[in-house]
Amino acid sequence: MSVVTRFAPSPTGMLHLGGARTALFNWLYARHHGGTFRLRLEDTDRKRSTPEAIAAIIDGLTWLGLDWDGEIVRQSERRQRHADVAQGLLAAGGAYRCYCTPEELEAMRAEARAAGRAALYDGRWRDRDPAEAPPGIDPVIRFRAPQEGQTNISDLVQRDVKIDNTTLDDMVLLRADGTPTYMLSVVVDDHDMGITHAIRGDDHLTNAFRQTQLFHALGWEPPAYAHIPLIHGPDGAKLSKRHGAVAVGAYAELGILPVAMRNALLRLGWSHGDDEIIGTDEAIAWFDLDAANRGAARFDMEKLQSLNGHYIRESADSELLADAEQRLAARHPAAATDEGRRRIATLLPEAKARAKTLVELADKLAFLVCDRPLEMTPKAARLLGDEGSEARSRLSRLKAALQDESAWDEAELESAVRAFATDEDIGLGAIAQPLRAALTGAHASPGIFAVMAALGREETLARLLVYTPQSRVVMTTKTG
């Protein structure tokens, strides 16, 4: 049997972490078994399904690198097929027309709640003659569900699960306006698409019982189900906006790499020994459902950032350079110039060693393309002191010493600054720290000699010019 999985989101909102993990698990299972991964948009809710949500789902999957096979299936375009199946089941006696009014249904539910029972449909039209139907009522078509025994599922994650059929009512297949319901559409589409494995969140487990009943009534084989636990936040509560970003697109904006997100999502409910860092090729080779956990997974933003830092360090500089340039150019036009790109490329290898996100990486390189005068952090401002301070005087003398420096590379610059410190009878830190503040606007940065080499002679001396006695440029101090 060739494996066919599917990701079937309802396009009523953004692609959230839970949906992204479901897509990943289906994609990995198909790729591991040399099968097919399909994408189906369950857009039967025409009022809530939006083009923006559809675009967000497709963009999110594309960003994650989860490529699907074949054309995208849109449930809304298959309504006639769904309705025909319901009509066929009606003709075969597996479904019936129900003429209950909305008022009757509400009264039925209220009575059940008052009696402490589940608010289920009581089957009052199950065996009645349609000739008794009141005038002017368009009927729905309900499934004639089994009323005795149990429905059993051999779930690939939850193991053997069952439910008493008395706890399920006769669900609606076709609404009064003739439109199919979600339950019917899913069963018909899974059958027609040849889905062999349906991997999804365990909030769909009750749906699986209903869908299994409908599959059997139609004489079709249901897919193998695998219901994975939901994702919780670090505090153990169901993941929500209060835990931070829940839409996949937000993590791209936060500077998370797709490979890091795939790794993090994979570890939410699945494991391979003690391995934490699992690349895509390894994930495809190792993934199977027998290693899926039955307990809820906890999403940890710090762990995601740690993974992301690992993959940033493993990434080729050329892959990171374009992203850094794009992020910086939005704030600093100089990043898009040849000189700006040269500076960024020069320091990127050192900056990426300490960055956990692409945003952080860009921020670490931003000083290279900032306009003068630089905006100072409070610590940097304290290192420089007020106008006339000894630190500023030393910087002025250092500028004069560097003015005629013939070579402008790290080694020569380090030699020149160390010689200056010796001549001044001070330790290297006494000049290196204010020098860093003057050139970067911060108290921490990549190696100061690498910074000087990256900025180049002209820009380094121009930034030091601010601190010469004749300069009256006012520095801006950042306070927040």
VENLIN-V12678 format. One record per residue. N is the residue number from 0. D_CENTER is the distance of its C-alpha to the mean C-alpha in whole Angstrom. Layout:
n->(N;N)
d_center->(D_CENTER;D_CENTER)
This chain:
n->(0;1;2;3;4;5;6;7;8;9;10;11;12;13;14;15;16;17;18;19;20;21;22;23;24;25;26;27;28;29;30;31;32;33;34;35;36;37;38;39;40;41;42;43;44;45;46;47;48;49;50;51;52;53;54;55;56;57;58;59;60;61;62;63;64;65;66;67;68;69;70;71;72;73;74;75;76;77;78;79;80;81;82;83;84;85;86;87;88;89;90;91;92;93;94;95;96;97;98;99;100;101;102;103;104;105;106;107;108;109;110;111;112;113;114;115;116;117;118;119;120;121;122;123;124;125;126;127;128;129;130;131;132;133;134;135;136;137;138;139;140;141;142;143;144;145;146;147;148;149;150;151;152;153;154;155;156;157;158;159;160;161;162;163;164;165;166;167;168;169;170;171;172;173;174;175;176;177;178;179;180;181;182;183;184;185;186;187;188;189;190;191;192;193;194;195;196;197;198;199;200;201;202;203;204;205;206;207;208;209;210;211;212;213;214;215;216;217;218;219;220;221;222;223;224;225;226;227;228;229;230;231;232;233;234;235;236;237;238;239;240;241;242;243;244;245;246;247;248;249;250;251;252;253;254;255;256;257;258;259;260;261;262;263;264;265;266;267;268;269;270;271;272;273;274;275;276;277;278;279;280;281;282;283;284;285;286;287;288;289;290;291;292;293;294;295;296;297;298;299;300;301;302;303;304;305;306;307;308;309;310;311;312;313;314;315;316;317;318;319;320;321;322;323;324;325;326;327;328;329;330;331;332;333;334;335;336;337;338;339;340;341;342;343;344;345;346;347;348;349;350;351;352;353;354;355;356;357;358;359;360;361;362;363;364;365;366;367;368;369;370;371;372;373;374;375;376;377;378;379;380;381;382;383;384;385;386;387;388;389;390;391;392;393;394;395;396;397;398;399;400;401;402;403;404;405;406;407;408;409;410;411;412;413;414;415;416;417;418;419;420;421;422;423;424;425;426;427;428;429;430;431;432;433;434;435;436;437;438;439;440;441;442;443;444;445;446;447;448;449;450;451;452;453;454;455;456;457;458;459;460;461;462;463;464;465;466;467;468;469;470;471;472;473;474;475;476;477;478;479)
d_center->(32;29;26;24;20;18;15;17;14;17;16;17;13;10;7;6;5;9;9;6;9;12;11;11;14;16;15;16;19;20;20;22;25;25;24;23;19;19;17;19;18;20;21;25;24;25;25;22;20;20;19;17;14;15;14;11;10;12;11;7;9;11;9;8;11;12;15;17;21;23;23;21;23;23;24;26;28;29;31;35;34;32;35;38;37;37;41;41;41;43;46;45;46;42;41;43;44;43;45;44;43;40;43;44;40;40;43;43;39;41;44;42;40;43;44;41;40;37;37;37;39;42;43;46;46;46;49;51;53;51;54;54;51;51;52;49;46;44;43;39;39;38;38;41;39;41;42;43;42;38;35;34;31;30;27;25;23;25;29;31;31;33;34;38;38;40;37;35;37;37;34;34;34;35;35;38;37;37;33;31;29;26;27;30;27;25;28;30;27;26;30;30;27;28;25;26;23;21;18;17;16;20;20;21;24;27;26;26;30;31;29;31;34;34;33;36;38;38;39;35;34;30;27;27;24;22;20;18;18;15;13;15;14;17;20;19;19;16;13;13;13;16;14;12;9;7;6;3;6;7;5;7;10;10;11;9;10;8;11;10;7;9;11;10;8;12;14;13;16;17;19;22;24;24;21;18;18;17;17;16;20;20;18;19;23;22;20;22;22;25;22;20;21;22;21;18;16;15;12;13;12;15;14;11;13;16;14;13;16;18;16;17;20;20;19;22;24;24;20;19;22;21;18;20;23;21;19;23;25;23;25;28;29;31;28;28;32;33;34;31;29;32;31;28;28;31;29;26;26;28;25;22;24;23;19;16;14;15;16;18;19;20;22;24;25;26;30;31;30;31;34;37;38;35;34;34;33;35;35;36;39;40;41;42;45;47;49;52;50;51;47;47;51;50;47;50;52;49;48;52;52;49;50;52;50;50;47;44;42;40;43;46;44;44;48;49;47;48;52;51;50;53;56;54;55;51;48;46;43;46;45;41;40;41;41;37;37;39;37;33;34;32;34;31;30;30;34;36;38;35;34;38;38;35;36;39;43;43;40;41;44;43;41;44;46;45;46;50;53;53;50;49;45;44;40;38;36;33;33;30)
